[in-house]
Amino acid sequence: MQNYLKSSDIIDWEHKEVSVKAKELAKGLSSHTDIAKVCFEWVRDTIKHSNDFALNPVTCSASEVLAAGTGYCYAKSHLLAALLRANSIPTGLCYQRLSRDDNGAPFCLHGLNAIFLPEIGWYRVDPRGNKENVNAQFTPPIECLAFSTQIDEEIDLPEIWAEPLPMVVNVLKKHETYSDVWQNLPDIETWLTTRD
């Protein structure tokens, strides 16, 4: 469980501004569930999704996302993980493989979180930000994610990672604009065929 509490280059909860924001959001709350809900809703509703709002810069680490106020789903999940880890709540990263237009290829990864809540265990949440036809909520033990798998090649990956997948970090670090990222969203087709 310690791996899901660590600070790192990407989940950099020991960064001063991240740590301060984490404590500010948790002020007056004592239960992990209450803290997780407040942090989730703050990231979901306050940090703007880069593509939804056509915003630069491209962000990756939690501190970058907090400073810029924007990020792709992956980056927003990095910030949520950092805020919760700063409050001693084990938090990991999860991924779904989804069709970009709900009609098959091309596919891409979508990033979200898993939070360890003492009452129920691991609980997945999606802080990407709500919009028309997207309504992610914090309603444990019932999952209410932004997207569900609809077609055969879409996959809910079962793993809970302590750190983001390298291919996700590479895309966010390599591209300079939100539109460049959108054109190069990571997919795991190659990885899926080689892991069996």
C-alpha positions in Angstrom: 0.0 0.0 0.0 3.0 2.3 0.6 3.5 2.7 -3.2 0.1 4.3 -3.4 1.2 7.0 -0.9 4.6 8.0 -2.4 5.4 11.3 -3.8 7.2 11.2 -7.2 8.2 13.4 -10.2 4.6 13.1 -11.5 2.5 12.6 -8.4 4.5 15.3 -6.6 2.4 15.9 -3.5 5.4 17.1 -1.5 5.5 20.2 -3.8 4.6 23.1 -1.6 1.5 24.3 -3.5 0.1 20.8 -3.9 0.5 20.1 -0.2 -1.1 23.4 0.8 -4.1 22.8 -1.5 -4.5 19.3 -0.2 -4.6 20.5 3.4 -7.0 23.4 2.4 -9.4 21.0 0.8 -9.4 18.6 3.8 -9.8 21.3 6.4 -12.5 20.4 8.9 -12.9 16.9 7.5 -11.8 13.7 9.2 -13.0 10.7 7.2 -11.1 9.5 4.2 -14.4 9.3 2.3 -15.3 12.9 2.9 -11.8 14.1 2.0 -11.8 12.0 -1.1 -15.2 13.4 -2.2 -14.1 17.0 -1.7 -10.8 16.5 -3.5 -12.4 14.6 -6.4 -15.1 17.2 -6.9 -12.6 20.1 -6.8 -10.4 18.5 -9.5 -13.4 17.5 -11.6 -15.0 20.9 -11.4 -12.2 23.4 -11.1 -9.4 22.1 -13.3 -10.5 22.5 -16.9 -10.1 19.6 -19.3 -7.5 20.7 -21.9 -9.4 19.6 -25.0 -12.9 20.5 -23.8 -11.8 24.1 -23.2 -9.0 24.3 -25.9 -6.4 25.2 -23.3 -2.6 25.2 -23.2 -0.1 24.5 -21.7 0.1 20.7 -21.8 0.5 19.6 -18.2 1.7 16.3 -16.7 2.8 16.5 -13.1 0.3 17.4 -10.3 2.1 20.7 -9.6 1.9 21.7 -13.3 -1.8 20.9 -13.4 -2.5 22.9 -10.2 -0.5 25.9 -11.4 -2.0 26.0 -14.9 -5.6 25.0 -13.9 -5.9 22.7 -16.9 -5.0 19.2 -17.9 -6.0 16.1 -19.9 -7.7 13.3 -18.1 -4.3 11.7 -17.3 -3.0 14.9 -15.8 -6.1 15.6 -13.8 -5.8 12.0 -12.4 -2.2 12.8 -11.4 -3.4 15.9 -9.5 -6.2 14.0 -7.7 -3.7 11.2 -6.7 -1.3 13.8 -5.3 -4.0 15.7 -3.3 -5.3 12.4 -1.8 -1.8 11.0 -1.1 -0.9 14.3 0.7 -3.9 13.5 3.0 -2.6 9.9 3.6 -5.2 8.3 1.3 -3.8 5.6 -0.9 -4.6 6.5 -4.5 -3.6 4.8 -7.8 -4.1 5.3 -11.5 -6.3 3.3 -13.8 -7.0 3.3 -17.5 -9.7 2.4 -19.9 -9.2 1.8 -23.6 -12.0 3.6 -25.5 -13.0 4.5 -29.0 -12.4 8.1 -29.7 -15.7 8.5 -31.4 -17.7 5.5 -30.1 -17.6 3.9 -33.5 -14.4 1.7 -33.3 -10.9 2.8 -34.3 -9.1 4.9 -33.5 -8.8 3.9 -29.8 -7.0 5.7 -27.0 -6.3 5.4 -23.3 -8.5 7.3 -20.8 -7.0 8.0 -17.4 -8.8 7.9 -14.1 -8.2 7.0 -10.4 -8.7 4.3 -7.8 -9.0 5.4 -4.2 -8.6 3.0 -1.3 -11.5 3.7 1.1 -11.4 1.7 4.4 -15.1 0.9 4.3 -15.1 -0.6 0.8 -11.6 -1.1 -0.6 -10.5 0.2 -4.0 -13.1 2.6 -5.6 -12.7 4.1 -9.0 -13.5 7.7 -9.8 -13.1 9.8 -12.9 -12.1 13.5 -12.4 -11.9 14.3 -16.2 -14.7 16.9 -15.9 -18.4 16.7 -16.7 -20.1 18.0 -19.8 -23.1 17.0 -21.9 -23.4 13.2 -21.8 -20.6 12.9 -19.2 -21.6 12.8 -15.6 -18.9 11.3 -13.3 -19.9 11.3 -9.6 -18.5 10.2 -6.2 -21.1 7.7 -5.0 -19.3 4.8 -3.2 -19.6 1.9 -3.3 -21.4 2.5 -6.7 -19.0 3.5 -9.6 -20.3 6.4 -11.6 -17.5 7.0 -14.2 -17.5 9.3 -17.2 -17.4 6.5 -19.7 -18.2 2.8 -19.9 -17.0 0.3 -22.4 -19.5 -0.2 -25.3 -17.8 -2.2 -28.0 -15.5 -5.2 -28.2 -12.1 -3.5 -28.4 -12.9 -1.2 -25.5 -11.4 -2.4 -22.3 -11.6 -1.6 -18.6 -8.0 -2.3 -17.6 -8.1 -4.0 -14.1 -4.7 -2.9 -13.0 -4.2 -0.1 -10.4 -0.8 1.6 -11.0 1.1 3.6 -8.4 2.7 5.6 -11.3 1.4 6.7 -14.7 2.2 4.5 -17.7 5.3 5.7 -19.5 3.4 6.0 -22.8 1.1 8.5 -21.1 3.9 10.6 -19.6 5.7 10.5 -23.0 2.7 12.0 -24.9 2.2 14.7 -22.3 5.9 15.6 -22.2 6.6 15.4 -26.0 3.7 17.6 -27.3 3.5 21.3 -26.7 -0.2 22.0 -27.5 -3.5 20.5 -26.4 -4.3 19.9 -30.1 -1.0 18.0 -30.6 -1.8 15.8 -27.7 -5.4 15.2 -29.1 -3.9 14.0 -32.4 -1.5 11.7 -30.6 -3.4 10.2 -27.6 -1.8 7.0 -26.4 -3.2 3.6 -27.1 -2.2 0.2 -25.8 -2.9 -2.1 -28.7 0.8 -3.1 -29.0 1.2 -3.5 -25.3 -2.0 -5.6 -25.1 -0.7 -8.0 -27.8 2.7 -8.5 -26.2 1.6 -8.9 -22.5 -0.1 -12.3 -23.0 
